[in-house]
């Protein structure tokens, strides 16, 4: 196990380096850069901008250097804990990410737990009671969950919560607790604001997990070892939860690596609608303004979440299914 973990950690480092190169190149592909839009705004306000001012700004932001030099400087600074300077926000990228990453991780973790805690029992029930009324109801709700855009559901939830419950659900905190120091009241206010974004963001993932688990478990219940176990009089619940369910969980566990970043970045529009300060909405603004260092660091963070999620799912697969050999 130790050799396996060390080998996977080495692969993770190599993959993150490759993704850093890829992300930096992709960000540079669109025509122009941050100064293009910045200078256009200056021209609207001040008229013609002197070429010396433009060159001075390019030198200040390091945009007059070749792409490979900017990348090497970016990587060198990152190893020293400096992710670069955000052009638009005029702040350190590290400070911006540090201000949003904790709440993003908290929201992602709670959403993932919510999706799995609801989807696994429902998927097992639907497979065990195939073509029953409950199976049809959950199947219809699952398709609705997959088909309904998250941002549209967020708008509906915001409207009814504000009208009938009197709850302002925009952001993580109420206005009076937005910049207040941490206290029991601020934690209670955070807990009051979490259910709607967790439900809205986690609904699609929950519906997808239900469909996958139901289909996989139905296939396992038809296997000869299940028929043989029933013929020998093994108790139904013990037989199902000890063998078919454990095998059916494999594709669910292996999908953790892809679900985590999709929760963070895939709900970007929802985060904007709900006014939630997450890394996804920060990345969206950085891409619009071509803020390359902020966008590159955000993409690298999402890649790290994906790689770590995949690593954890591989470890869990070995624990859940002993048939999977590490070697």
KOLDO-911642 format. One record per residue (C-alpha): residue in three letters; x, y, z. Coordinates in steps of 0.5 Angstrom, whole numbers, padded with zeros to 4 digits, always signed. Each point is the difference from the previous one (the first is absolute). Layout:
N
ALAXYZ...
//
This chain:
327
UNK+0000+0000+0000UNK+0006+0005+0002UNK+0003-0001-0007UNK-0007+0001-0004UNK-0001+0006+0004UNK+0007+0003-0002UNK-0001-0002-0007UNK-0006+0003+0000UNK+0002+0007+0003UNK+0006+0000-0005UNK-0005-0001-0006UNK-0004+0006+0003UNK+0006+0004+0000UNK+0001-0001-0007UNK-0007+0001-0002UNK-0001+0006+0004UNK+0007+0003-0004UNK-0003-0002-0007UNK-0007+0003+0002UNK+0004+0006+0002UNK+0003+0001-0007UNK-0007-0002-0003UNK-0004+0005+0004UNK+0005+0006-0001UNK+0001-0001-0008UNK-0008-0001-0001UNK-0001+0007+0004UNK+0005+0003-0005UNK-0004-0002-0006UNK-0005+0005-0001UNK+0002+0006-0003UNK+0002+0006+0004UNK+0001+0000+0008UNK-0002+0004+0006UNK+0003+0006-0003UNK-0004+0000-0006UNK-0007+0001+0004UNK+0004+0004+0005UNK+0003+0005-0006UNK-0007+0000-0003UNK-0004+0002+0006UNK+0006+0006+0001UNK-0001+0002-0007UNK-0008+0001+0001UNK+0002+0004+0006UNK+0006+0004-0002UNK+0000+0000-0007UNK+0006-0003-0004UNK+0005-0003+0005UNK+0008+0001-0001UNK+0004-0005-0003UNK+0005+0001+0006UNK-0006-0001+0005UNK-0002-0007-0003UNK+0008-0002-0001UNK+0001+0002+0008UNK-0007-0004+0002UNK+0003-0006-0004UNK+0007+0000+0003UNK-0004+0001+0007UNK-0004-0006-0001UNK+0006-0004-0003UNK-0005-0001-0007UNK+0006+0002-0004UNK+0004-0006+0001UNK-0001-0007-0004UNK-0005-0005+0003UNK+0005-0005+0002UNK+0004+0005+0004UNK-0007+0002+0003UNK-0001-0007+0002UNK+0006-0001+0003UNK+0000+0006+0004UNK-0007-0002+0002UNK+0002-0007+0002UNK+0006+0002+0004UNK-0004+0005+0004UNK-0005-0005+0002UNK+0005-0005+0003UNK+0002+0006+0004UNK-0008+0001+0002UNK-0001+0006-0005UNK-0006-0002-0005UNK+0001+0007-0003UNK-0004+0006+0000UNK-0007+0001-0003UNK+0000+0006-0005UNK-0008+0001+0001UNK+0000-0001+0008UNK+0007+0004+0001UNK+0001-0006+0005UNK+0004-0006+0001UNK-0003-0006-0003UNK+0002-0004+0006UNK-0004+0005+0005UNK-0006+0000-0005UNK+0000-0008+0000UNK+0001-0001+0007UNK-0006+0005+0001UNK-0005-0005-0004UNK+0003-0007+0001UNK-0002-0001+0007UNK-0007+0001-0002UNK+0000-0003-0006UNK+0003-0007+0003UNK-0005+0001+0005UNK-0006+0000-0005UNK+0003-0005-0004UNK+0001-0005+0006UNK-0007+0001+0002UNK-0003+0000-0007UNK+0004-0007-0001UNK-0003-0003+0006UNK-0007+0002-0001UNK+0000-0003-0007UNK+0003-0006+0002UNK-0004-0001+0007UNK-0006+0001-0004UNK+0001-0004-0007UNK+0003-0006+0003UNK-0006-0002+0004UNK-0005+0002-0005UNK+0004-0004-0006UNK+0000-0006+0005UNK-0007+0001+0001UNK-0002+0001-0008UNK+0005-0007-0002UNK-0004-0004+0006UNK-0007+0002-0002UNK+0001+0001-0008UNK-0006+0002-0003UNK-0004+0002+0006UNK-0003+0007+0002UNK+0006+0002+0004UNK+0005-0002-0006UNK-0005+0004-0005UNK+0000+0006+0004UNK+0007+0000+0002UNK+0002-0001-0008UNK-0004+0006-0002UNK+0003+0004+0006UNK+0007-0002-0003UNK-0002+0002-0007UNK-0003+0007+0003UNK+0006+0001+0004UNK+0005-0001-0006UNK-0004+0004-0005UNK-0001+0006+0004UNK+0005+0005+0000UNK+0003+0002+0006UNK+0000+0007+0000UNK-0008+0000-0002UNK-0001-0004+0006UNK+0004+0005+0004UNK-0004+0006-0002UNK-0007-0004+0002UNK+0003-0002+0007UNK+0002+0007+0001UNK-0007+0003-0002UNK-0004-0005+0004UNK+0005+0000+0006UNK+0000+0008+0000UNK-0007+0000-0001UNK-0003-0005+0005UNK+0006-0001+0005UNK+0003+0007+0000UNK+0007-0003-0001UNK+0005+0004-0004UNK+0004-0006-0003UNK+0005+0004-0004UNK+0007-0001+0002UNK+0002-0004+0006UNK-0002+0005+0005UNK-0005+0006+0001UNK+0002+0007-0001UNK+0001+0001+0008UNK+0005-0006+0000UNK+0004+0001-0006UNK+0006+0003+0003UNK-0001-0002+0007UNK+0005-0004+0004UNK-0002-0007+0001UNK-0005-0002+0006UNK-0005-0004+0001UNK-0006+0004-0003UNK+0005+0001-0006UNK+0000-0008-0001UNK-0007-0001+0001UNK-0001+0005-0005UNK+0004-0004-0005UNK-0003-0006+0002UNK-0007+0004-0002UNK+0003+0002-0007UNK+0003-0007-0002UNK-0006-0005-0001UNK-0002+0004-0007UNK+0007+0000-0003UNK+0001-0007+0002UNK-0007-0003-0003UNK+0001+0004-0006UNK+0007-0002-0002UNK-0001-0007+0003UNK-0006-0002-0004UNK+0003-0002-0006UNK+0006-0004+0003UNK-0005-0003+0004UNK-0005-0002-0006UNK+0006-0003-0004UNK+0002-0004+0006UNK-0007-0003+0001UNK+0000-0002-0007UNK+0007-0003+0000UNK-0001-0004+0006UNK-0007-0002-0002UNK+0003-0003-0007UNK+0006-0003+0003UNK-0004-0003+0006UNK-0005-0003-0004UNK+0006-0003-0005UNK+0003-0003+0007UNK-0007-0003+0002UNK+0000-0005-0006UNK+0007-0003+0001UNK+0000-0007+0002UNK+0003+0001+0007UNK-0006+0004+0002UNK-0004-0006-0003UNK+0004-0005+0004UNK+0000+0004+0006UNK-0007+0001+0000UNK-0001-0008-0001UNK+0004-0001+0006UNK-0004+0004+0005UNK+0004+0006+0001UNK-0004+0005+0003UNK-0002+0005-0006UNK+0003+0007+0004UNK+0006-0003+0002UNK+0001-0003-0007UNK-0001+0006-0004UNK+0004+0005+0005UNK+0006-0004+0000UNK+0001-0002-0007UNK-0004+0003-0006UNK-0001+0007+0004UNK+0008+0000+0001UNK+0001-0002-0007UNK-0005+0005-0003UNK+0003+0006+0004UNK+0007-0001-0004UNK-0002+0005-0006UNK-0003+0005+0005UNK+0006+0000+0004UNK+0005+0001-0006UNK-0005+0006-0002UNK+0003+0004+0006UNK+0005+0003-0004UNK-0004+0003-0005UNK-0006+0002+0004UNK+0004+0004+0005UNK+0003+0005-0005UNK-0007+0000-0004UNK-0003+0002+0007UNK+0005+0006+0000UNK+0000+0002-0007UNK-0006-0003-0003UNK-0005+0004+0004UNK+0004+0007-0002UNK-0007+0003-0002UNK-0003-0002+0006UNK+0005+0003+0004UNK-0001+0006-0004UNK-0008+0000+0001UNK+0001-0001+0007UNK+0005+0005+0001UNK+0005-0006+0003UNK+0007+0002+0001UNK+0003-0006-0003UNK+0007-0002-0004UNK-0005-0001-0006UNK-0003+0007+0000UNK+0007+0003+0001UNK+0003-0005-0006UNK-0006+0003-0004UNK+0002+0007+0001UNK+0007-0001-0001UNK-0001-0004-0007UNK-0005+0006-0002UNK+0006+0005+0001UNK+0006-0004-0002UNK+0003+0000+0007UNK+0005-0005-0002UNK+0003-0001+0007UNK-0007-0001+0004UNK-0003-0004-0006UNK+0006-0005+0000UNK+0001+0000+0008UNK-0008-0002+0000UNK+0001-0005-0005UNK+0006-0003+0003UNK-0004+0000+0007UNK-0006-0004-0004UNK+0005-0005-0003UNK+0003-0001+0007UNK-0007-0002+0003UNK-0002-0004-0006UNK+0007-0004+0001UNK-0001-0001+0008UNK-0007-0002-0001UNK+0002-0005-0005UNK+0006-0002+0005UNK-0005-0001+0005UNK-0005-0004-0004UNK+0005-0005-0002UNK+0002-0001+0007UNK-0007-0001+0002UNK-0001-0005-0006UNK+0005-0004+0003UNK-0003+0000+0007UNK-0007-0001-0002UNK+0001-0006-0005UNK+0006-0005+0002UNK+0000-0002-0007UNK+0004+0006-0003UNK+0007-0002+0001UNK+0005+0006+0001UNK+0006-0003-0004
//
